[in-house]
Amino acid sequence: MNHYTYRPKGVCSSRIEYDLDDQGKIYDLKFTGGCNGNLKAIARLLEGKDAREAAEILQGNVCGMKGTSCADQLSKAIFEALG
């Protein structure tokens, strides 16, 4: 299991942390800051799910006029980790 920390840009959350196992599954996803209830829901929905598939679904999701969102930033974090 590998642990990752990502500093999102342009959103309310200040940190995204998660683990990826050897099969590319997401575990222990946590956001610092942001919309607490929504981000906890995302973490629960993605627990044990395929990271690449999750990133593809979340990519391009925007929050208001920001041009990105915490979910979109998570997709960037995952793609970066997967290489």
N, C-alpha and C positions, 0 to 999 in steps of 0.2 A: 504494500500500500504506500503510495506517495502522497505527501501533503503539499498543497499549493496555496499560496497567498497572492492575491491580485489587488492592485489599487485601481479601482474604476475611475473613469474620467467623465465629467459632465453630468453626474447624477448625485443624488442625495446620500447614497451609501458611500462609505469611505474605505471599506475593505470587504473582500469576498474570500472566504477560506473554504476549502473542500479537499477531500481525498479521492484519488482514483486508484482502483485496484488494477491488477495485471490484465484483466479483461476489458478495461476501459469503462468500468461502472462507477457512478458517482456515489459518494458516501459523506456524511457529516458536513453538508453544505451549510454555511453560516454567513450571513451578511451583517456588517456593522453599520448602523444607521439605515436610513431609507424608510420605506413604508413597512413597518414591523409585521403587521398581519399578512400582507401580501407576500412579503419575502419569506416568511415562515412557511406559507402555503407552497410557494415554489420549491423550497427545500424539501418539504414532505413529499411533494409530487415526484421529485427527481431522485429520491433515495433509492439506490440500487438500479437505476436506469442507465442505459447506454449513453455515455457522455457525448459522443459525436452526434447521435440522433437528437439529443436534447439541445445541443448547440445549434444545429440546423433549424430546429423549430423556433428557438428563441431569437435567432439572428434577425436584426432589422426591426424588432419591436421598439416602438418609441413611446416616450412619456411626455405628453404635452408638446411644447415647441422645442424640446431639448435636442431632438435629432438622435437620441439614444435613450436607453432606459437601463435599470439595474439588470433586467433580464438580458438585454442586448450586450451589456458589459460582461455578464456571465458567459455568454457565447464567445466573446473575444478571449476571455480568460481560458476557457476550455480549448478553443482552437490553438491558442498559444502553447498550452501544456501538451497537447497531442502532437504538435509540430506539423 
